[in-house]
Amino acid sequence: MTMVQPIALATDRVMAALKSGLEVEFGRGAGAALAARFLEAEETDIRWDARASERWIGAYLAQEEDLELDRIVATGFLDGCWFVGTFIVDGDGNAHGMLCCRTFACGQAASQAFAQMR
């Protein structure tokens, strides 16, 4: 039986599984470094999927007139750190980019930053 969970519910297990799988494939010690590179390359999608809460902060003026995008601030927990980021999201909830992202050691600091984002 297959069980699917959003990344936001199991971020610690997702990153541990990614590192473990990369170590099996590429050797001991390579997992953490390759996982960091993978996270860097797919950061927008991974952080968007790892969000715990989100808030609409305004429309985003796209260069394409037929595409309506929004600016969404989101907070979540990924790889042992809390984050707050501003994402560009379409009407279907797909992230198209990330304008900024800050990481925090504790959830309280992330919650304060999330509340202050405009």
HELIX and SHEET records of a PDB file:
HELIX    1   1 ILE A    7  LEU A    9  5                                   3    
HELIX    2   2 THR A   11  PHE A   26  1                                  16    
HELIX    3   3 ALA A   30  ALA A   41  1                                  12    
HELIX    4   4 GLU A   43  ASP A   49  1                                   7    
HELIX    5   5 GLY A  107  GLN A  116  1                                  10    
SHEET    1   A 4 ARG A  51  TYR A  60  0                                        
SHEET    2   A 4 LEU A  69  LEU A  78 -1                                        
SHEET    3   A 4 CYS A  81  ASP A  90 -1                                        
SHEET    4   A 4 ALA A  95  PHE A 104 -1                                        
END                                                                             
